[in-house]
Amino acid sequence: MPQSAALWGDVKPVVSVKELMKYMIDPVADNIFNAVGSTVTEHGTIEIEPKTDEDWDKIQIGAISLAEGAYLLKIRRPFTPPGDENNSAGPEAVELSPAQITAKVERDPVEWNARIEALRNVALEALDVVKRKDVNELWDVGENLDKACEACHRSYWYPGEGAEFYQKLRRRLEEVRNQPPRGRSSAKPQKP
């Protein structure tokens, strides 16, 4: 198919990036994320994997929607709905504000586009796996999808969640664990 730099018409966004992610990108990505897995129950381990044509179709729907939908992120649009500033205020803020995200993309649009291409490439990888119905490779696709999503989110959404953030979180969790439960004495119950 010949490639053209021009679109056939105008493209006007309907929602912000945050809404596009919540209502379109994330739900279709779940078709890929949830395609394989293991669940441990009291009766043993249940392996989740596509077994029917319908199962494979659901993954294909996710992959195609993700591959095409990723390019919607290239359309200039607000990063959040009006009035939504993310968790970007205060000394403990870990998320960038919409203005900070916009400034970062405008400073380096190459990175933004590279992140979009990385997401799209995983979707194309999923399409290839669907064609071959290779259950084992679906595990790798899920991991690659997780890495592509997290790399973008860490760069643009919550770069404050670096190593220092997790060290602070770990310390807080330890403090909470070391506190006695509320409403209970710390004494152990006695056996009758």
C-alpha positions in Angstrom: 0.0 0.0 0.0 1.6 3.4 -1.0 2.3 5.7 1.9 1.4 9.3 1.8 2.3 12.1 4.2 -1.1 13.7 3.8 -4.3 12.5 5.4 -7.5 12.2 3.4 -9.2 14.7 5.7 -9.0 16.5 9.0 -8.6 14.5 12.2 -10.2 16.0 15.3 -9.7 14.4 18.7 -12.8 13.7 20.9 -11.1 13.0 24.2 -7.9 13.6 26.1 -5.0 11.2 26.1 -6.0 10.1 29.6 -9.5 9.3 28.4 -8.2 7.6 25.2 -6.1 5.3 27.4 -8.9 4.6 29.9 -11.7 4.0 27.4 -9.9 2.6 24.4 -6.2 1.7 24.5 -6.3 -0.1 28.0 -9.5 -2.1 27.4 -8.2 -3.5 24.0 -4.8 -4.1 25.5 -6.6 -6.3 28.1 -7.5 -8.7 25.2 -3.8 -9.4 24.9 -2.9 -9.1 28.6 -5.6 -11.5 29.7 -5.1 -14.1 26.9 -2.7 -16.2 29.0 -2.1 -16.6 32.6 -2.1 -19.0 35.6 -4.5 -18.8 38.6 -3.8 -20.8 41.7 -7.0 -22.0 43.5 -7.6 -24.4 46.3 -8.2 -27.0 43.7 -4.9 -26.5 41.9 -3.5 -24.3 39.1 -5.8 -23.2 36.3 -4.0 -22.3 33.1 -5.6 -19.6 31.0 -4.9 -19.7 27.3 -6.7 -19.4 24.0 -8.3 -22.6 22.9 -11.0 -21.7 20.5 -11.2 -19.6 17.3 -13.3 -17.1 19.3 -10.5 -16.8 21.9 -8.0 -16.1 19.1 -10.4 -13.6 17.5 -10.6 -11.7 20.8 -6.8 -11.4 20.8 -6.8 -10.3 17.2 -9.4 -7.6 17.9 -7.2 -6.4 20.7 -4.0 -6.4 18.6 -5.6 -4.6 15.6 -7.4 -2.1 17.8 -4.1 -1.4 19.7 -2.0 -1.2 16.5 -4.4 1.3 14.9 -5.4 3.1 18.1 -1.8 3.8 19.1 -1.6 6.2 16.2 -4.4 8.2 17.7 -1.8 9.3 20.3 0.0 11.1 17.5 -3.0 13.5 17.2 -2.4 16.6 19.2 -4.9 16.6 22.0 -5.1 17.6 25.7 -3.4 15.1 28.0 -6.2 15.2 30.6 -9.8 16.4 30.7 -10.3 20.0 31.7 -9.6 20.6 35.4 -7.8 17.3 35.8 -4.3 18.0 37.0 -3.3 14.4 37.7 -1.6 13.7 41.1 0.8 16.6 40.4 0.4 18.9 43.4 2.3 18.9 46.7 5.7 17.6 47.8 4.8 14.0 47.4 3.4 14.3 43.9 4.6 11.5 41.6 2.7 12.5 38.4 3.5 15.2 36.0 0.8 17.9 35.4 -0.8 18.1 31.9 1.3 21.2 31.2 4.5 19.4 32.1 3.7 16.5 29.9 2.8 18.7 27.0 6.1 20.6 27.5 8.1 17.4 27.6 6.5 16.1 24.3 7.0 19.5 22.6 10.7 19.5 23.7 11.3 15.9 22.4 8.6 14.7 20.0 11.0 12.0 18.8 10.7 10.2 22.1 6.9 10.5 22.1 6.7 9.0 18.7 9.2 6.3 19.6 7.0 5.3 22.6 4.0 5.1 20.3 5.9 3.0 17.7 7.0 0.7 20.5 3.4 0.1 21.6 2.3 -0.4 18.0 5.2 -2.8 17.4 4.0 -5.0 20.2 0.5 -5.0 18.8 1.9 -6.1 15.4 3.9 -8.8 17.2 0.6 -10.0 18.7 -1.0 -10.1 15.3 1.8 -12.3 14.1 1.4 -14.6 17.1 -2.3 -14.9 16.4 -1.7 -15.9 12.8 0.5 -18.7 14.0 -1.7 -19.4 17.1 1.4 -19.7 19.2 0.3 -19.8 22.9 3.9 -19.9 24.2 4.8 -16.6 22.5 1.7 -14.9 23.9 3.5 -14.9 27.3 6.3 -12.9 25.7 3.9 -10.5 23.9 2.2 -9.8 27.3 5.5 -9.0 28.9 6.6 -6.8 25.9 3.3 -5.0 26.1 3.7 -4.4 29.8 7.2 -3.0 29.2 6.1 -0.7 26.4 3.2 0.7 28.5 5.3 1.1 31.7 8.2 2.8 29.8 5.9 5.4 28.4 4.0 5.9 31.7 7.2 6.3 33.6 8.5 8.8 31.1 5.4 10.9 30.7 2.9 10.2 33.5 4.7 9.3 36.7 8.4 9.8 36.4 8.4 10.5 40.2 7.9 6.8 40.7 11.6 6.1 40.4 13.8 4.1 42.8 13.6 6.8 45.5 9.7 6.7 45.4 9.7 2.9 45.9 12.3 3.1 48.7 10.0 5.6 50.5 7.0 3.4 49.8 8.8 0.3 51.2 9.8 2.2 54.4 6.2 3.3 54.9 4.9 -0.2 54.4 7.4 -1.5 56.9 6.2 1.2 59.4 2.6 0.1 58.9 3.5 -3.6 59.3 5.3 -2.9 62.5 2.4 -1.1 64.1 -0.1 -3.2 66.2 -3.5 -3.7 64.6 -6.0 -1.0 65.5 -8.5 -1.8 68.1 -6.7 -4.9 69.3 -4.2 -5.4 72.1 -0.8 -6.6 71.2 -1.1 -9.5 73.7 -1.6 -13.0 72.2 -4.8 -14.8 73.1 -4.3 -17.5 75.7 -5.3 -21.1 75.1 -8.0 -22.3 77.5 
